[in-house]
Amino acid sequence: MERCRNTNLARELRHSMTEAETRLWYQVRDRRLLGYKFRRQVPIGKYVADFACLEVRLIIELDGSQHLDATEKDSGRTNDLVALGFRVLRFWNDDVFLRLNDVLEQIVASLRNPAAVE
């Protein structure tokens, strides 16, 4: 039942992406980053990841101001995803707006070194 609920939620989230998610999605979609396939709003375990490259088990999460008070919850989420065998990169929305090239460089570094622990 949880999987179905997450699939429906993921579908809804794909249709209501934030501006930051839309900007990053444009950069990583269609194998634009080193030829790796990214998916958006991906159900993984009990969560829906903002972006995921399943080939190298990399998740990218974008955090807005609503996450300022949710650091403990986000940390638990990250730990759960790591326990499932994923690496997790977290960026603030402002990073995407103000430092997009730096964000992309960090993602590329993670893609080039899939064994690295974040």
N, C-alpha and C positions, 0 to 999 in steps of 0.2 A: 504494500500500500504506500509506503514512504517513497519508493522509487517512482511510482506513478505520480505522486504529489510533486516530487522534485522535477520530474519531466514537464509537468504542466507549468510549474513555476518558472523553469528555465525558458520555456516557450514564451511565457508572458514577459520575462525580463529581456528577451531578445528584441521584443517589439517596443520596449521602453528604456533603451540604453541611455545612460547619462551622456552629456557632451564629452566628458573625458573618455568614457568607454568608446564612443563613436570615433574620436580622434585616434585612439590607439588601435582600434579595430582596423581602421583604414591602413595603418602601417604594417600590420601583421597578417592581414587576410590574403587569400590567393597565393600563399607560399612566397610572399614578398620578402620575408626575412630568412635569408640563407636557404630558401627552398623548403622550410619547415611548415607543416600544416598546423594552423591554430584553429581552434573552435572557440566559440563564444557562449557564455552562459551554459556551462557544461555540468550536468549532474554527476557528482563524484561522492560516493558514500552518502552521508546525510546532508551534504552541502551542494550548493551550485557555485562553481568557480567562475569568476569573470571571464577568464581566458585560460585555455589549456592546450599544450602541445603534448599529446599523448605519446608520441614517438619517443620523446626524451623525458616524459613524466614531469613536465614543468608547468606550474600553475602561476598565473599572473593575477594579482588582486589589486584593484584600485580602490583607495579609501578616500572618502570625502569627509567633510566636517562631522558627520554623524558618528564617525569612528573615533573621535577625540576622547569620548568617554567609554569606549568599548575596547580598550587595549587588552584587557584581560580576556574578554570573549574572543577577540581576534587571535590572541596568542594560543588559546585553546583550539581554535579552528585550525590554525597553522600546524600545531602539534598533531592533531588528528589526521590532517592531510599528509604530513610527513610520515606518520605511522602507516599510512596506506602506500608509501613508497614514492611520494611526490616531493619535488622541491618547490618551494613557494617563494616568489618574489612579490613584495608589497611596495606599492608606490602611492603617494598622495596624488589626488587629482591635480593639485597645483604643479606637481612635477611634470605631468603630461602637458599642461598648458604652458609652463615657463621653461622647462628643461627637457623637451621631448627627445632631443638627440642624446642626452645623457641616459634617459630611460631606455632608449633603443640600444645604446651601447652596452648597458648592463644585461639586457635580454640577450643580445648577440653573444656576449661573454658566457652566459649560462648555456646557450645553445652549443657553443663551441666546446664547452667542457661539461658534458652531461654528468660526469661522475662527481663534480664539485658539490659540496654540501653548502647550502645557503645559510 
